[in-house]
Every structure is written in C-alpha cells, then in structure tokens.
Amino acid sequence: MPRLVTLLEAGERGQYADLQWFYHYMERSDAMVFAVMQRRRAALLACDWDIRQVAEASGHRSEVRSQKEGRGAARLRSEDGTTPGRSGAASDRRLAEEQAACLREAYDGIENLRDAVGFIFSAFFRGFGHLEKHFDPAGMVTRLEPVEQWFWVRDGLFGAWEYNENAVSGRWRGVGIETANFLIFETVALNRIIAIPYLRKNLCEKDWDGFLEVYGVPSVFLVGPPNTPEAKEAEYQKIAEEIISDGRGFLPNGSDVKYVNGGGNRPPFLERIEYLDRQITVAATGGLLTMLAQSGSGTLAGGAHMETFRQIARGDAAMLSEVFQQQFDLPLLAEFFPGEPVLAYFEFAPAATDEASRVVEDAVELTKAGVRVDPEELSEKTGYQLKELKPESGVKKGSAGGEG
C-alpha cells in the first residue's frame, strides 16, 4: 500500500511513467477490472458515428447556433470577435452540406478510426489519452496514432504536456509538443479509485492462499492405545504414516484419529473479495446488477441499473464527441472554410432507446395540438434521418384515403 500511495502522489506531480505501467498491468491481471473496462468500451464502440448539421430555425439562426456551441458546433469568429454574416437560410443550408461533406470525407480517410476511439476511451480509466495526428501532403489527417500514457509527463497537475521518451521513471520534464497536432482528452481517472480495492483484493487472495496452505488439508494425528510401551511406538508410527499415505490400514485396539481444524469454520475471505468487487463495479458502471447477479433482484431493479449504465455510456459518447468536435472538426473547418460559421459537426450516435421513442411521441402529440416540430431538430434529438412524406395526388395530407 505505501508503494501504491507513492505512485499516486507522483501522478499528482505529473510523473506518470510508473503509475501508468501499474494501471496497465492492473487492467490485465484482474478479471473484474478487465470486465468493466471491456463493457464500457464495447458500449462506445457499438455506437455509430455520424456528421450532423446544426438545426436551423427560420429567422432565429444566430440563437440556434448559440445553443449548439456547447455541443461542439460553435461558430468560428473573426479576429474582431464578430461572426461573418450570410445571405440567408438557403445559403446556410448549402454551407452546412458542404461542411458535412468535408467532415465525412475527413473521417472516412482516417485509416484507424475505430482503434483510435478504442484507445482514447482508456482515458476514462487512466485520466488522459493522446492521439497524434498524421497528415498527408494535402494536409488531411490519415491516421490518429495512440501514444501510450506512460510516455507523458507534465510540470504539476495542470502543467503543459511533454513527451517522456523511453518512459523514463522519475523524470520531471520532457520534450514540449505542439498540441494542435494531437487529440487530447483529460478526465477523472477511474483507475485511481479502483486501485485501492484492487490492491486490497490481491492481498486478500494472498492471505486466502496462505490460509489454505495451512488449513486446506487438515493435519491428522493418530492416538495410540493406552499404556503403549516405548518399544511399540516406532512400530505404531510406521503404521500411522502408511495409513495417512493411502487412507487405509489397521490400527491396534484402543487407537484413535484426531483432525486439527483451525481458522474457524467460515473464513471471511470470499465475502471480503465480493465486497471489493462490488466497489470496483459501482465505480466503473454506476450499479451492481449490471455486472453482478444478486439474489432477489427483480426486473425493476435490474432495469434501473441497466438504465444507469446506458446513461454512463451515452455520457462517454458525448464527452468523446466533444473532443473530436473541438480538436478535429474546428481546426479542419477553419482551414477549409475560413471565417465561416460552423454548421456541421461529428458525433457518436448511440443506438436509439426509449428516450428517442418518447421524443417522437411528444412530437406527434404536439402536431395533433397544431404545433409543427422542425424535422431537423427532431432528427438531431432522435438520431433518425427524417424526411417529410409528400401526399399522393388526389389525397389530402392526413386523410386515411379517398377524397377526405
């Protein structure tokens, strides 16, 4: 434990080499830690990605864009702080389509996008992650190369990132980097929370192994018959060893067998390990029933915990979407659309859930009440690609058929 505390304190000072190596081996040596990581990573990798266009409301374009800024669709501004104007909604729509096509081509051109996403996800557990941009001669990103966490160092908790070549232990400073050439994601390190129960669990298993070595096979003592002469003791000892070796044999009349059981009838190791596993599960997935089957857990409780996990997965997708929006989309669009507002952005799109169904139901009810819901806004909320149906010739829109 003192060694682990030393590593954690070094991480607070920006020395990550030894700490990140410890995290690396911890993730690969404990079944529960490995399982919760794989589950959360799988939830992210199961998401589709899409290029979205900012929903435009006629006559309220600036207000709508302002609402989207916090979601990675911020407008680019000129040096004097103003936003260049455009001629109208049709022009904005064309610009949004051009930007969306540009972003889609850029993301399609990344040869290892899936692997890069899988690596940058590890920042949720390790605290940070770096992807280095590799460019082609035209200036387009062709690869996002993962740079393992043990190669990084910084001056203090919030210092600038520096490259620690060869991951030298105890190094305080490294080589400065150009942050524009990287995608960098920083967050709270779940491994810092998990490391304590992980270590205690390993010590508990070690003590359990020691307990089994002493008490797993009970010691056996044979009690000779009363008033045994010393001349017979050696003979009886030989008989006892032969009996213990194969479990069968003859004992003189009056002999007895004694077994030595120690440590109590129910040692607490299993309960302790299960408790520590629950702490790891709660920290990583937000609930118990999503990973650990519990007696008496009904569908109601299981559904509640599953919904909690889905919320975490959607949060992971939203946070990583913002990393790509801010550090990939904005620089790219600033280069190819200088001075223009940003009307398209990258986003991970989790599978449609009951929440999307509720949004659709609300839209239907609003339509019945005479309020029209903007299809682009609805598409953005649900993840569905929507197109309005055109009524057939001779049939009025909304009728069940005939002349209405």
C-alpha positions in Angstrom: 0.0 0.0 0.0 2.8 2.6 0.7 4.2 1.9 -2.7 0.8 2.5 -4.4 0.4 5.7 -2.4 3.8 6.8 -3.7 2.8 6.2 -7.3 -0.5 8.1 -6.9 1.3 11.0 -5.4 3.8 11.0 -8.2 0.9 11.2 -10.6 -0.4 14.3 -8.9 3.0 15.9 -9.6 2.8 15.0 -13.3 5.2 12.0 -13.2 3.1 9.3 -14.9 5.5 6.6 -16.1 5.5 4.2 -13.2 1.8 4.9 -12.3 0.6 4.2 -15.8 2.6 1.0 -16.1 0.9 -0.1 -12.8 -2.5 0.8 -14.3 -1.6 -1.2 -17.5 -0.9 -4.4 -15.5 -3.8 -3.9 -13.2 -6.2 -3.8 -16.1 -4.8 -7.1 -17.4 -4.5 -9.0 -14.2 -7.9 -8.7 -12.5 -10.9 -10.2 -14.1 -13.4 -7.7 -12.7 -11.3 -4.6 -13.7 -10.9 -6.1 -17.2 -14.6 -6.9 -17.5 -15.9 -3.4 -16.5 -13.4 -1.8 -18.9 -14.4 -4.1 -21.8 -18.1 -3.5 -21.1 -17.8 0.3 -21.2 -15.5 0.2 -24.2 -17.9 -2.1 -26.0 -20.8 0.3 -25.4 -18.9 3.1 -27.0 -17.6 1.1 -30.0 -21.1 -0.2 -30.6 -22.2 3.4 -31.4 -22.4 4.5 -35.0 -20.8 7.9 -35.8 -22.4 10.5 -37.9 -21.9 14.0 -39.2 -24.7 16.2 -38.1 -25.8 19.6 -39.3 -26.9 22.3 -37.0 -30.7 22.6 -36.9 -31.7 25.9 -38.4 -34.9 27.8 -37.4 -36.0 30.4 -39.9 -35.4 33.9 -38.6 -33.5 32.6 -35.5 -30.3 31.2 -36.9 -28.0 33.0 -34.5 -30.0 31.9 -31.5 -30.0 28.3 -32.6 -26.2 28.3 -33.3 -25.6 29.7 -29.8 -27.5 26.8 -28.3 -25.3 24.4 -30.2 -22.0 25.9 -29.3 -21.7 23.9 -26.1 -22.2 20.7 -28.1 -19.2 21.2 -30.4 -20.9 23.1 -33.1 -19.5 26.5 -32.1 -19.2 29.3 -34.6 -15.9 30.4 -35.8 -15.4 34.1 -35.2 -13.2 36.7 -37.0 -10.3 38.4 -35.3 -12.5 41.3 -34.1 -14.9 38.9 -32.4 -17.8 39.2 -34.9 -19.3 36.5 -36.9 -19.4 37.0 -40.7 -23.0 37.1 -42.0 -24.5 35.1 -44.7 -27.2 35.8 -47.2 -29.9 33.6 -45.8 -31.2 30.2 -44.8 -30.7 28.7 -48.2 -27.0 29.8 -48.2 -26.6 28.5 -44.6 -28.1 25.1 -45.7 -25.6 24.9 -48.6 -22.7 25.7 -46.3 -23.8 23.1 -43.8 -24.0 20.5 -46.5 -20.5 21.4 -47.8 -19.1 21.3 -44.3 -20.8 18.0 -43.6 -19.3 16.5 -46.8 -15.9 17.8 -45.9 -16.0 16.3 -42.4 -17.4 13.0 -43.6 -14.6 12.7 -46.2 -12.0 13.6 -43.5 -13.3 10.9 -41.0 -13.6 8.3 -43.8 -10.0 9.0 -44.6 -8.7 8.0 -41.1 -7.4 4.5 -41.6 -7.5 3.5 -37.9 -10.5 5.5 -36.5 -12.0 2.5 -34.6 -8.7 1.7 -32.9 -8.1 5.3 -32.1 -11.5 5.6 -30.5 -10.9 2.4 -28.5 -7.6 3.9 -27.2 -8.8 7.4 -26.4 -11.6 5.7 -24.4 -8.9 4.4 -22.0 -8.6 8.0 -20.7 -11.8 7.4 -18.7 -9.8 4.9 -16.6 -6.3 6.3 -16.8 -7.1 10.0 -16.6 -5.9 11.2 -20.0 -5.2 10.0 -23.6 -3.3 11.4 -26.6 -3.8 10.7 -30.3 -1.2 12.1 -32.6 -2.4 13.4 -36.0 -0.6 12.0 -39.1 -1.1 14.2 -42.1 -0.9 13.6 -45.9 0.7 16.1 -48.3 -2.7 17.8 -48.7 -3.0 18.5 -45.0 -5.7 15.9 -44.3 -5.4 13.6 -41.3 -4.8 10.0 -42.4 -4.1 8.4 -39.0 -4.6 9.1 -35.3 -1.7 7.3 -33.7 -2.2 6.3 -30.0 0.6 7.4 -27.7 0.6 5.3 -24.5 0.1 7.1 -21.2 3.5 6.2 -19.7 5.2 8.4 -22.3 3.9 11.6 -20.8 5.0 14.0 -18.1 3.9 17.4 -17.0 5.0 20.1 -14.6 2.5 19.6 -11.8 -1.2 18.6 -12.0 -2.1 21.2 -14.7 1.2 21.8 -16.5 1.7 21.6 -20.2 2.0 18.1 -21.7 5.6 17.0 -22.5 6.8 13.8 -24.2 8.9 11.5 -21.9 10.9 9.5 -24.4 11.5 5.9 -23.4 9.1 6.4 -20.5 12.0 7.0 -18.0 10.9 6.5 -14.4 11.1 9.6 -12.2 11.7 12.1 -15.0 10.3 15.5 -14.2 10.4 17.2 -17.6 10.2 16.1 -21.2 10.1 17.4 -24.8 7.4 20.0 -25.5 4.7 19.2 -28.1 2.5 21.2 -30.5 -0.9 20.5 -29.1 -2.6 21.3 -32.4 -1.1 18.0 -33.7 -2.8 15.9 -31.1 -6.3 15.0 -29.8 -6.0 15.2 -26.0 -8.7 14.0 -23.6 -8.4 14.6 -19.9 -10.9 13.4 -17.2 -11.0 11.9 -13.7 -9.1 8.7 -13.6 -11.3 5.8 -12.6 -8.2 3.7 -12.0 -7.2 5.9 -9.1 -10.4 4.9 -7.4 -10.2 1.3 -8.4 -6.5 0.8 -7.5 -7.2 0.7 -3.7 -9.8 -2.1 -3.8 -7.8 -3.9 -6.4 -4.7 -4.0 -4.1 -6.7 -5.0 -1.1 -8.4 -7.7 -3.1 -5.0 -9.1 -4.2 -3.7 -9.0 -0.6 -6.9 -10.8 0.5 -6.4 -13.5 -2.1 -2.8 -13.9 -0.9 -3.9 -14.4 2.7 -6.6 -16.8 1.5 -3.9 -18.9 -0.3 -1.8 -18.9 2.9 -4.8 -20.0 4.9 -5.5 -22.9 2.5 -1.8 -24.0 2.7 -2.1 -24.3 6.5 -5.7 -25.4 6.9 -6.8 -26.6 3.5 -5.6 -30.1 4.1 -6.2 -30.8 7.8 -3.4 -32.3 9.9 -4.0 -35.8 11.1 -2.7 -37.3 14.4 -3.2 -41.0 15.4 -3.6 -41.6 19.1 -2.1 -45.0 20.2 -3.8 -47.4 22.6 -3.3 -46.7 26.3 -0.1 -47.9 28.1 1.8 -48.4 24.8 5.3 -49.5 25.5 8.2 -47.5 24.1 9.3 -50.4 22.0 5.9 -50.3 20.2 5.9 -46.6 19.5 8.2 -46.8 16.5 6.1 -49.6 15.0 2.9 -47.6 15.5 4.5 -44.5 14.0 5.3 -46.5 10.8 1.7 -47.9 10.7 0.3 -44.3 11.1 2.4 -43.0 8.2 1.3 -45.8 6.0 -2.4 -45.2 6.9 -2.1 -41.5 6.2 -0.4 -42.0 2.9 -3.2 -44.0 1.3 -6.1 -43.7 3.7 -6.4 -47.4 4.6 -4.8 -49.6 7.3 -5.0 -51.4 10.6 -4.9 -49.7 14.0 -4.4 -51.5 17.3 -7.3 -51.7 19.6 -7.9 -48.5 21.6 -6.3 -46.3 19.0 -7.9 -43.0 17.8 -7.7 -40.5 15.0 -7.6 -36.7 15.6 -8.0 -34.0 12.9 -6.8 -30.5 13.5 -9.1 -27.8 12.1 -8.0 -24.2 12.5 -9.0 -20.7 11.4 -12.7 -21.0 12.1 -15.4 -22.8 10.2 -16.1 -19.9 7.8 -13.1 -17.7 6.9 -14.2 -14.3 5.7 -12.0 -14.1 2.5 -14.8 -14.8 0.0 -17.1 -12.1 1.5 -14.3 -9.6 1.5 -13.4 -10.3 -2.1 -17.0 -10.0 -3.2 -17.3 -6.7 -1.4 -14.2 -5.3 -3.1 -15.5 -6.5 -6.5 -18.8 -4.6 -5.8 -16.8 -1.4 -5.1 -15.0 -1.8 -8.4 -18.3 -2.4 -10.2 -20.0 0.6 -8.6 -17.2 2.9 -9.6 -16.9 1.8 -13.2 -20.6 1.0 -14.2 -22.7 3.0 -11.7 -24.5 -0.1 -10.4 -24.3 -3.6 -9.2 -26.9 -5.5 -11.1 -25.3 -4.5 -14.5 -22.3 -6.7 -13.7 -23.1 -8.8 -10.6 -26.1 -11.1 -10.3 -27.8 -10.5 -6.9 -30.3 -12.8 -5.3 -33.7 -11.3 -5.0 -33.0 -8.8 -7.8 -36.2 -8.4 -9.9 -36.6 -6.9 -13.3 -37.5 -3.5 -11.8 -34.1 -3.1 -10.0 -32.2 -4.7 -12.9 -33.9 -2.3 -15.4 -33.0 0.7 -13.2 -29.3 -0.3 -13.0 -29.3 -1.0 -16.8 -30.6 2.5 -17.4 -27.9 3.9 -15.2 -25.3 2.1 -17.3 -26.9 3.4 -20.5 -26.7 6.9 -19.1 -22.9 6.4 -18.4 -22.4 5.0 -22.0 -24.2 8.0 -23.5 -22.1 10.3 -21.3 -18.9 8.6 -22.6 -20.1 9.1 -26.2 -21.0 12.8 -25.6 -17.7 13.6 -23.9 -15.6 11.9 -26.7 -17.7 13.5 -29.4 -16.8 16.9 -27.9 -13.1 16.1 -28.0 -13.4 15.3 -31.8 -15.6 18.4 -32.4 -13.2 20.8 -30.7 -9.8 19.4 -31.6 -10.5 17.8 -35.0 -13.6 19.4 -36.6 -12.9 23.1 -35.7 -9.3 23.2 -37.0 -10.3 21.4 -40.2 -13.3 23.7 -40.9 -11.2 26.8 -40.0 -8.7 25.8 -42.7 -11.2 24.9 -45.5 -14.0 27.4 -44.6 -12.1 30.4 -43.1 -14.3 33.0 -41.5 -17.5 30.9 -41.9 -19.8 29.8 -39.1 -19.6 26.1 -38.2 -22.8 24.4 -39.2 -21.7 20.7 -39.1 -20.1 18.5 -36.5 -19.0 14.9 -35.7 -21.0 12.9 -33.1 -21.1 9.4 -31.8 -24.7 8.2 -32.2 -25.8 5.6 -29.6 -28.5 3.2 -30.6 -32.0 4.5 -30.4 -33.5 3.9 -26.9 -36.8 4.5 -25.2 -35.8 8.1 -24.8 -35.9 8.6 -28.6 -39.3 7.0 -28.7 -40.6 9.4 -26.1 -39.3 12.3 -28.2 -41.2 11.0 -31.2 -44.3 10.6 -29.2 -44.1 14.1 -27.9 -43.6 15.4 -31.4 -46.8 13.5 -32.5 -48.8 15.0 -29.7 -47.5 18.5 -30.5 -48.5 18.0 -34.1 -52.0 17.0 -33.1 -52.2 20.2 -31.0 -51.3 22.2 -34.0 -47.7 22.9 -33.3 -45.2 21.9 -36.0 -41.9 20.3 -34.8 -38.9 21.1 -37.0 -37.8 17.9 -38.7 -34.1 18.8 -38.5 -34.4 19.5 -34.8 -36.3 16.2 -34.3 -33.7 14.3 -36.3 -30.9 15.7 -34.1 -32.8 14.7 -30.9 -33.6 11.1 -32.0 -30.7 10.2 -34.3 -33.2 9.3 -37.1 -32.8 10.6 -40.6 -36.2 12.2 -41.3 -37.9 13.2 -44.5 -41.4 14.6 -44.8 -43.9 12.4 -46.8 -45.4 14.1 -49.8 -49.2 13.4 -50.2 -50.2 11.4 -53.2 -52.1 13.2 -56.0 -55.8 13.4 -55.1 -55.3 12.5 -51.5 -55.3 15.2 -48.8 -52.4 15.1 -46.3 -53.5 13.5 -43.1 -56.5 11.6 -44.6 -56.9 7.9 -44.4 -57.8 7.6 -48.1 -60.4 8.7 -50.6 -61.3 12.3 -51.1 -61.1 13.1 -47.4 
